Amino acid sequence: MKKVYMKSRISSLLVCLSVIVLPLSSSLAAAQESLERNSPAYHNEGAYPSPRDRAPQRAMVEAVQRATISSELSGRIESIPFREGEAFQEGEAIAVIDCSLYEAELDRVGAKLAGARREYDNNQRLLELRSVGQLDVDLSRLAVSEADAEYRAARTNTMRCNITAPYSGRVVGREASEGQSVEASEQILDIVGSELEARIIVPATWLKWLEPGVETTLEVEETGEHVNGVVNRIGASVDPVSHTIPVWAELDVTPLLRPGMTASATFPAQDADEISGADSNEQAP
């Protein structure tokens, strides 16, 4: 009788629990669904902005070209015409190495080349008179080739004494001073080019409409000026954590604009065709 009584009690408890738990589970599921429907991600907003939501995005101004200028020769620095912050033009000398030793080497090799050519010409005439053999002529011709190679190398070294700017830009910093002796490959200057671009971090969902050629406007924080730009390339991969991707825009350079400045980038409003296209994509199952 006790076993029957215990089974009856357990059955009653199970029925009561089912009556309590099932409505509670239904309520929790309904609340979860309500939260998901009201969340920004459900409507493709906030963390995943819709194509209509083109809020200003963070941007940084960068130099298209940047280089560290090093000496290709060992020697004493005669002059560095430009100081930090000063502008230079492409082809201008931005550093000069004392070239007296290399010019003397060029003169020595030039004299050697001239003597080798005279000997070769003389051996050719003697060969016609059968006074020397073909071997002597061939050896003298090889001597001319060797001397010519040495002369071209010496002439290249003298040209390297004047270090010219590879492009127009500004001096970022000096790594050496006038009168200082440097070794080959030792750094002298850091420079940046005058062409500037903006690196803009945008939501990855913007790839639906963002492409090279899209215009943008930057409001520079340091100066307050507005700078126009055009997107010219898009990053190769999306950040899996922030769901963002970098894009770069070519800028209309102004006198105040410098690499390292920060800005807010805005993009033009969508036209009617693009909005209708986005609507159709969102409504599609």
C-alpha positions as CSV (number, residue, x, y, z in Angstrom):
1,M,0.0,0.0,0.0
2,K,2.9,2.4,0.8
3,K,4.4,1.8,-2.7
4,V,1.1,2.6,-4.4
5,Y,0.7,5.7,-2.2
6,M,4.2,6.9,-3.1
7,K,3.7,6.4,-6.8
8,S,0.5,8.4,-6.6
9,R,2.2,11.3,-4.8
10,I,5.1,11.4,-7.4
11,S,2.6,11.4,-10.2
12,S,0.8,14.3,-8.7
13,L,4.0,16.3,-8.2
14,L,5.0,15.7,-11.8
15,V,1.7,17.0,-13.1
16,C,2.0,20.1,-11.0
17,L,5.6,20.8,-12.2
18,S,4.5,20.4,-15.8
19,V,1.7,22.9,-15.3
20,I,4.2,25.5,-13.8
21,V,7.2,24.9,-16.2
22,L,5.5,24.9,-19.5
23,P,3.9,28.4,-19.3
24,L,7.2,29.7,-17.9
25,S,9.1,28.3,-20.9
26,S,6.6,29.8,-23.3
27,S,7.0,33.2,-21.5
28,L,10.8,33.1,-21.7
29,A,10.7,32.1,-25.4
30,A,8.4,35.0,-26.1
31,A,10.5,37.5,-24.2
32,Q,13.7,36.3,-26.1
33,E,11.9,36.7,-29.4
34,S,10.8,40.2,-28.5
35,L,14.3,41.2,-27.5
36,E,15.7,39.9,-30.8
37,R,13.1,41.7,-32.8
38,N,13.8,45.0,-31.0
39,S,17.6,44.7,-31.2
40,P,19.6,46.9,-33.7
41,A,21.2,43.8,-35.2
42,Y,17.8,42.4,-36.1
43,H,17.1,45.4,-38.2
44,N,20.6,45.6,-39.6
45,E,21.3,48.8,-37.7
46,G,23.7,50.0,-35.0
47,A,26.5,47.4,-35.1
48,Y,25.6,46.6,-38.7
49,P,24.5,50.0,-40.1
50,S,22.0,49.8,-43.0
51,P,23.0,51.4,-46.3
52,R,20.9,54.4,-45.4
53,D,22.8,55.1,-42.2
54,R,26.0,56.8,-43.3
55,A,27.2,58.2,-40.0
56,P,30.6,59.9,-40.0
57,Q,33.4,57.4,-39.7
58,R,36.9,57.8,-38.2
59,A,39.7,58.6,-40.6
60,M,43.4,59.3,-40.5
61,V,45.5,61.2,-43.1
62,E,48.4,59.3,-44.4
63,A,51.2,60.1,-46.9
64,V,51.1,58.1,-50.1
65,Q,54.9,58.0,-50.2
66,R,57.3,57.8,-47.3
67,A,61.0,56.9,-47.3
68,T,64.2,56.9,-45.2
69,I,67.0,58.3,-47.3
70,S,70.4,56.6,-46.8
71,S,73.8,57.2,-48.2
72,E,75.0,54.8,-50.9
73,L,78.6,55.9,-50.2
74,S,81.0,56.3,-47.3
75,G,82.1,59.8,-46.8
76,R,81.6,63.2,-45.1
77,I,78.3,65.0,-45.5
78,E,78.9,68.4,-47.1
79,S,75.4,69.8,-46.8
80,I,71.8,68.9,-46.1
81,P,69.9,71.9,-47.7
82,F,66.5,71.2,-46.1
83,R,65.6,71.3,-42.4
84,E,62.8,69.5,-40.7
85,G,59.4,70.5,-42.0
86,E,60.7,72.3,-45.1
87,A,59.4,71.4,-48.6
88,F,61.4,70.2,-51.6
89,Q,60.7,69.4,-55.2
90,E,61.4,66.2,-57.1
91,G,64.9,66.1,-58.4
92,E,66.3,68.6,-55.9
93,A,69.5,67.7,-53.9
94,I,68.5,66.9,-50.4
95,A,71.9,65.8,-49.2
96,V,75.5,66.1,-50.6
97,I,78.4,63.8,-49.8
98,D,82.0,65.0,-50.2
99,C,83.0,63.7,-53.6
100,S,86.6,64.6,-54.0
101,L,87.9,61.0,-53.4
102,Y,85.4,59.5,-55.9
103,E,86.1,62.2,-58.5
104,A,89.8,61.3,-58.2
105,E,89.0,57.7,-58.7
106,L,87.0,58.6,-61.8
107,D,90.0,60.5,-63.3
108,R,92.3,57.5,-62.6
109,V,90.0,55.0,-64.2
110,G,89.4,57.4,-67.1
111,A,93.1,57.5,-67.8
112,K,93.3,53.7,-67.6
113,L,90.5,53.4,-70.1
114,A,92.2,55.9,-72.5
115,G,95.5,53.9,-72.3
116,A,93.7,50.6,-72.9
117,R,92.0,52.0,-76.0
118,R,95.3,53.3,-77.4
119,E,96.9,49.9,-76.9
120,Y,94.0,48.1,-78.6
121,D,94.2,50.5,-81.6
122,N,97.9,50.0,-81.9
123,N,97.6,46.2,-81.7
124,Q,95.0,46.3,-84.5
125,R,97.5,48.1,-86.8
126,L,100.3,45.8,-85.8
127,L,98.1,42.8,-86.7
128,E,97.7,44.2,-90.2
129,L,101.5,44.3,-90.4
130,R,101.7,40.8,-89.0
131,S,103.8,42.2,-86.1
132,V,101.5,40.7,-83.4
133,G,99.2,37.8,-83.2
134,Q,95.4,37.7,-82.8
135,L,95.8,36.8,-79.2
136,D,97.4,40.1,-78.4
137,V,94.5,42.0,-80.1
138,D,91.9,40.0,-78.2
139,L,93.7,40.6,-74.8
140,S,93.9,44.3,-75.5
141,R,90.2,44.4,-76.4
142,L,89.3,42.7,-73.1
143,A,91.4,45.2,-71.2
144,V,89.3,48.0,-72.8
145,S,86.1,46.3,-71.7
146,E,87.5,45.9,-68.1
147,A,88.6,49.5,-67.9
148,D,85.3,50.7,-69.4
149,A,83.3,48.8,-66.7
150,E,85.5,50.4,-63.9
151,Y,85.0,53.8,-65.4
152,R,81.2,53.4,-65.4
153,A,81.2,52.2,-61.8
154,A,83.4,55.2,-60.8
155,R,81.1,57.6,-62.7
156,T,78.1,56.1,-60.9
157,N,79.7,56.7,-57.5
158,T,80.3,60.4,-58.3
159,M,76.6,60.7,-59.3
160,R,75.7,59.2,-55.9
161,C,77.4,62.0,-54.1
162,N,74.3,64.2,-54.8
163,I,71.3,62.6,-53.2
164,T,68.2,63.9,-55.0
165,A,64.6,63.8,-54.0
166,P,62.6,60.9,-55.5
167,Y,59.4,63.0,-55.4
168,S,58.1,66.3,-54.1
169,G,57.5,66.4,-50.3
170,R,58.7,67.5,-46.9
171,V,61.5,66.5,-44.5
172,V,60.1,64.7,-41.5
173,G,63.4,64.4,-39.6
174,R,67.2,64.4,-39.9
175,E,69.2,61.4,-38.9
176,A,72.6,63.0,-39.6
177,S,74.2,66.4,-39.6
178,E,76.5,68.4,-41.9
179,G,80.1,67.6,-41.4
180,Q,79.3,64.1,-40.1
181,S,81.0,61.1,-41.7
182,V,78.7,58.3,-42.6
183,E,79.0,54.8,-43.9
184,A,77.2,53.3,-46.9
185,S,73.6,52.5,-46.1
186,E,73.6,54.8,-43.0
187,Q,70.4,56.8,-42.6
188,I,70.4,60.6,-43.3
189,L,66.8,61.8,-43.7
190,D,63.2,60.8,-43.3
191,I,60.9,62.3,-45.9
192,V,57.2,62.1,-46.9
193,G,55.6,62.9,-50.3
194,S,53.2,65.7,-50.9
195,E,50.4,63.3,-52.1
196,L,48.1,62.5,-49.2
197,E,45.3,60.0,-48.7
198,A,42.8,59.1,-45.9
199,R,42.5,55.7,-44.3
200,I,38.8,55.3,-43.3
201,I,37.4,52.5,-41.2
202,V,33.8,51.7,-42.3
203,P,31.3,48.9,-41.4
204,A,31.7,45.9,-43.6
205,T,28.0,46.1,-44.5
206,W,28.8,49.2,-46.5
207,L,30.5,47.0,-49.1
208,K,27.0,46.6,-50.6
209,W,27.3,50.1,-52.1
210,L,30.8,51.4,-51.4
211,E,33.3,51.1,-54.3
212,P,36.2,53.0,-55.8
213,G,35.0,56.3,-57.2
214,V,32.6,57.2,-54.4
215,E,33.2,60.7,-53.1
216,T,33.7,61.6,-49.5
217,T,34.3,64.7,-47.4
218,L,36.6,64.9,-44.4
219,E,36.3,67.3,-41.5
220,V,39.8,67.6,-40.1
221,E,39.8,67.8,-36.3
222,E,43.0,69.7,-35.9
223,T,42.2,72.5,-38.4
224,G,38.4,72.3,-38.8
225,E,38.7,72.5,-42.6
226,H,36.7,70.3,-45.0
227,V,38.7,68.3,-47.5
228,N,37.2,66.5,-50.5
229,G,38.3,63.0,-51.4
230,V,37.5,60.0,-53.7
231,V,37.7,56.4,-52.6
232,N,40.4,54.7,-54.7
233,R,40.8,51.3,-53.0
234,I,39.2,49.0,-50.5
235,G,40.9,46.7,-47.9
236,A,41.4,43.1,-48.7
237,S,39.9,41.6,-45.5
238,V,37.2,42.3,-42.9
239,D,38.0,42.5,-39.2
240,P,36.0,39.5,-37.8
241,V,35.7,41.1,-34.3
242,S,34.5,44.7,-35.2
243,H,33.0,43.8,-38.6
244,T,34.8,46.7,-40.2
245,I,37.0,47.2,-43.2
246,P,39.5,49.9,-44.2
247,V,39.1,52.0,-47.3
248,W,41.5,54.6,-48.7
249,A,40.5,57.9,-50.3
250,E,42.7,60.2,-52.5
251,L,42.5,63.7,-51.1
252,D,42.6,67.2,-52.5
253,V,45.6,68.4,-50.6
254,T,45.4,71.8,-48.8
255,P,48.3,73.8,-47.3
256,L,47.3,72.9,-43.8
257,L,46.9,69.2,-44.3
258,R,49.6,66.9,-42.8
259,P,50.0,63.2,-42.4
260,G,48.8,61.9,-39.0
261,M,45.8,64.3,-38.7
262,T,42.5,62.7,-37.8
263,A,39.1,63.5,-39.3
264,S,35.5,62.4,-39.6
265,A,34.6,61.1,-43.1
266,T,31.1,61.5,-44.4
267,F,29.7,60.1,-47.6
268,P,27.0,61.6,-49.8
269,A,23.3,60.7,-49.4
270,Q,22.0,57.8,-51.4
271,D,20.1,58.5,-54.6
272,A,16.6,57.1,-55.2
273,D,17.8,54.1,-57.3
274,E,20.2,53.0,-54.7
275,I,17.7,53.2,-51.9
276,S,15.1,51.2,-53.8
277,G,17.8,48.6,-54.6
278,A,18.6,48.4,-50.9
279,D,15.0,48.0,-50.0
280,S,14.5,45.2,-52.5
281,N,17.5,43.4,-51.1
282,E,16.3,43.7,-47.5
283,Q,12.8,42.5,-48.4
284,A,14.1,39.5,-50.4
285,P,13.7,36.2,-48.4
